[in-house]
């Protein structure tokens, strides 16, 4: 079964990495590239281990990003 990639910027959860939330950045071969909302290094995930973030997970990720920006962290 082939997975259809979401739109760029969609918030996803990588269940293979302890439910880490990331922003969808694009497709890299057989993997999807995700980037932490609060900045940091992109990572690749197999689409079968990725799901759309629930509203509460999206809120947490956006709050973490806002907190990082208020501290002056590089995003």
LUMKOLNU-122661 format. One record per atom (N, C-alpha, C): atom name; residue in three letters; y, x, z. Coordinates in steps of 0.05 Angstrom, whole numbers, plus 5000, padded with zeros to 4 digits. Atoms other than C-alpha are relative to their C-alpha. Example, Ala and Ser with C-alpha at 12.3 -4.5 7.8 and 13.67 -1.06 7.14 Angstrom:
<recs>
REC   atom   rest      v      u      w
REC      N    ALA   4976   5018   5000
REC     CA    ALA   4910   5246   5156
REC      C    ALA   5024   5018   5000
REC      N    SER   4976   4984   4999
REC     CA    SER   4979   5273   5143
REC      C    SER   5022   4985   5014
</recs>
This chain:
<recs>
REC   atom   rest      v      u      w
REC      N    UNK   4976   5017   5000
REC     CA    UNK   5000   5000   5000
REC      C    UNK   5025   5018   5000
REC      N    UNK   4975   4984   5002
REC     CA    UNK   5068   5028   4980
REC      C    UNK   5022   4988   5017
REC      N    UNK   4978   5009   4984
REC     CA    UNK   5126   5024   5028
REC      C    UNK   5026   5002   4985
REC      N    UNK   4974   5000   5014
REC     CA    UNK   5194   5004   5000
REC      C    UNK   5020   5011   5020
REC      N    UNK   4980   4988   4982
REC     CA    UNK   5249   5047   5030
REC      C    UNK   5022   4980   5006
REC      N    UNK   4977   5017   4993
REC     CA    UNK   5305   5011   5067
REC      C    UNK   5026   5011   4988
REC      N    UNK   4974   4990   5010
REC     CA    UNK   5378   5018   5049
REC      C    UNK   5009   5024   5017
REC      N    UNK   4990   4977   4986
REC     CA    UNK   5412   5083   5067
REC      C    UNK   5018   4990   5023
REC      N    UNK   4985   5008   4977
REC     CA    UNK   5441   5077   5137
REC      C    UNK   4986   4981   5019
REC      N    UNK   5015   5018   4982
REC     CA    UNK   5390   5028   5164
REC      C    UNK   4988   5015   5024
REC      N    UNK   5011   4987   4976
REC     CA    UNK   5367   5043   5235
REC      C    UNK   4971   4994   5002
REC      N    UNK   5029   5001   4999
REC     CA    UNK   5293   5057   5241
REC      C    UNK   4990   5013   5025
REC      N    UNK   5014   4988   4977
REC     CA    UNK   5244   5075   5296
REC      C    UNK   4976   5014   4989
REC      N    UNK   5023   4984   5007
REC     CA    UNK   5195   5131   5286
REC      C    UNK   4980   5000   5023
REC      N    UNK   5019   5003   4978
REC     CA    UNK   5135   5112   5328
REC      C    UNK   4983   5025   5004
REC      N    UNK   5015   4976   4997
REC     CA    UNK   5102   5179   5316
REC      C    UNK   5015   5021   5016
REC      N    UNK   4984   4982   4984
REC     CA    UNK   5159   5213   5354
REC      C    UNK   5012   4985   5024
REC      N    UNK   4992   5013   4975
REC     CA    UNK   5161   5172   5418
REC      C    UNK   5022   4980   4996
REC      N    UNK   4981   5022   5006
REC     CA    UNK   5200   5114   5387
REC      C    UNK   5029   5011   4996
REC      N    UNK   4973   4988   5006
REC     CA    UNK   5258   5159   5365
REC      C    UNK   5014   4983   4979
REC      N    UNK   4984   5016   5018
REC     CA    UNK   5313   5120   5331
REC      C    UNK   5016   5018   4982
REC      N    UNK   4985   4984   5019
REC     CA    UNK   5344   5148   5268
REC      C    UNK   5011   4983   4978
REC      N    UNK   4987   5013   5023
REC     CA    UNK   5388   5129   5210
REC      C    UNK   4986   5009   4974
REC      N    UNK   5014   4993   5025
REC     CA    UNK   5352   5126   5143
REC      C    UNK   5019   5015   4981
REC      N    UNK   4983   4984   5017
REC     CA    UNK   5380   5180   5097
REC      C    UNK   4990   5001   4971
REC      N    UNK   5011   4999   5027
REC     CA    UNK   5333   5178   5037
REC      C    UNK   4970   5007   5000
REC      N    UNK   5028   4994   5004
REC     CA    UNK   5265   5194   5009
REC      C    UNK   4997   5029   4992
REC      N    UNK   5006   4972   5006
REC     CA    UNK   5237   5265   5008
REC      C    UNK   4970   5002   4994
REC      N    UNK   5029   5000   5007
REC     CA    UNK   5171   5264   4970
REC      C    UNK   4986   4976   5011
REC      N    UNK   5015   5021   4987
REC     CA    UNK   5122   5224   5011
REC      C    UNK   5012   4991   5026
REC      N    UNK   4988   5004   4974
REC     CA    UNK   5168   5223   5071
REC      C    UNK   5027   4987   4998
REC      N    UNK   4973   5011   4998
REC     CA    UNK   5230   5187   5094
REC      C    UNK   5016   5018   5018
REC      N    UNK   4982   4983   4984
REC     CA    UNK   5288   5228   5120
REC      C    UNK   5016   4983   5019
REC      N    UNK   4985   5014   4980
REC     CA    UNK   5318   5204   5185
REC      C    UNK   5019   5019   5015
REC      N    UNK   4980   4984   4986
REC     CA    UNK   5379   5229   5224
REC      C    UNK   5007   4986   5025
REC      N    UNK   4992   5013   4974
REC     CA    UNK   5396   5217   5297
REC      C    UNK   5028   4988   4998
REC      N    UNK   4974   5013   5000
REC     CA    UNK   5454   5170   5307
REC      C    UNK   5021   5017   5013
REC      N    UNK   4981   4984   4985
REC     CA    UNK   5487   5217   5356
REC      C    UNK   5004   5028   4988
REC      N    UNK   4998   4974   5013
REC     CA    UNK   5483   5275   5307
REC      C    UNK   4975   5017   5006
REC      N    UNK   5023   4983   4996
REC     CA    UNK   5432   5330   5303
REC      C    UNK   4985   5004   4974
REC      N    UNK   5016   4993   5023
REC     CA    UNK   5378   5354   5256
REC      C    UNK   4984   4977   4990
REC      N    UNK   5017   5021   5013
REC     CA    UNK   5346   5307   5206
REC      C    UNK   4971   5007   5004
REC      N    UNK   5028   4995   5000
REC     CA    UNK   5272   5299   5208
REC      C    UNK   4987   4981   4980
REC      N    UNK   5015   5016   5019
REC     CA    UNK   5219   5271   5162
REC      C    UNK   4978   4985   5014
REC      N    UNK   5021   5016   4988
REC     CA    UNK   5172   5215   5179
REC      C    UNK   4984   4986   4978
REC      N    UNK   5016   5015   5019
REC     CA    UNK   5114   5182   5144
REC      C    UNK   5008   4971   5003
REC      N    UNK   4992   5028   4999
REC     CA    UNK   5134   5111   5125
REC      C    UNK   4982   4982   5016
REC      N    UNK   5018   5017   4985
REC     CA    UNK   5072   5082   5158
REC      C    UNK   5005   5001   5030
REC      N    UNK   4993   4997   4971
REC     CA    UNK   5099   5106   5226
REC      C    UNK   5029   4991   5006
REC      N    UNK   4971   5007   4997
REC     CA    UNK   5169   5077   5216
REC      C    UNK   5002   4969   4998
REC      N    UNK   4994   5029   5000
REC     CA    UNK   5194   5007   5231
REC      C    UNK   5030   4996   5004
REC      N    UNK   4972   5006   4996
REC     CA    UNK   5262   4973   5232
REC      C    UNK   5005   4999   5030
REC      N    UNK   4993   5001   4972
REC     CA    UNK   5298   4981   5298
REC      C    UNK   5007   4972   5009
REC      N    UNK   4993   5025   4989
REC     CA    UNK   5303   4920   5342
REC      C    UNK   5030   5000   5007
REC      N    UNK   4971   5001   4993
REC     CA    UNK   5374   4895   5359
REC      C    UNK   5006   5017   5025
REC      N    UNK   4994   4985   4976
REC     CA    UNK   5370   4926   5429
REC      C    UNK   4998   5030   4995
REC      N    UNK   5003   4972   5008
REC     CA    UNK   5347   4993   5399
REC      C    UNK   5024   5009   4984
REC      N    UNK   4976   4994   5016
REC     CA    UNK   5405   4990   5350
REC      C    UNK   5024   5003   5019
REC      N    UNK   4978   4999   4981
REC     CA    UNK   5454   4977   5407
REC      C    UNK   4999   5026   5016
REC      N    UNK   5003   4975   4985
REC     CA    UNK   5427   5036   5447
REC      C    UNK   5008   5024   4983
REC      N    UNK   4993   4978   5018
REC     CA    UNK   5433   5082   5387
REC      C    UNK   5030   5002   4994
REC      N    UNK   4971   5000   5005
REC     CA    UNK   5504   5061   5372
REC      C    UNK   5016   5008   5025
REC      N    UNK   4987   4992   4975
REC     CA    UNK   5523   5069   5445
REC      C    UNK   4998   5030   5004
REC      N    UNK   5004   4971   4997
REC     CA    UNK   5493   5139   5446
REC      C    UNK   5019   5015   4981
REC      N    UNK   4981   4987   5020
REC     CA    UNK   5534   5156   5383
REC      C    UNK   5029   4999   5010
REC      N    UNK   4973   5002   4990
REC     CA    UNK   5598   5129   5414
REC      C    UNK   5005   5019   5023
REC      N    UNK   4997   4982   4978
REC     CA    UNK   5586   5169   5477
REC      C    UNK   5002   5029   4991
REC      N    UNK   4999   4973   5011
REC     CA    UNK   5573   5232   5437
REC      C    UNK   5027   5006   4988
REC      N    UNK   4973   4997   5012
REC     CA    UNK   5638   5222   5399
REC      C    UNK   5021   5003   5021
REC      N    UNK   4980   4999   4979
REC     CA    UNK   5677   5211   5463
REC      C    UNK   4999   5027   5014
REC      N    UNK   5003   4973   4988
REC     CA    UNK   5650   5278   5490
REC      C    UNK   5009   5022   4981
REC      N    UNK   4992   4980   5020
REC     CA    UNK   5671   5313   5426
REC      C    UNK   4976   5014   4988
REC      N    UNK   5023   4987   5012
REC     CA    UNK   5600   5329   5405
REC      C    UNK   5002   4999   4970
REC      N    UNK   4999   4999   5030
REC     CA    UNK   5591   5348   5332
REC      C    UNK   4980   4979   4990
REC      N    UNK   5017   5021   5011
REC     CA    UNK   5562   5289   5293
REC      C    UNK   4993   5006   4972
</recs>
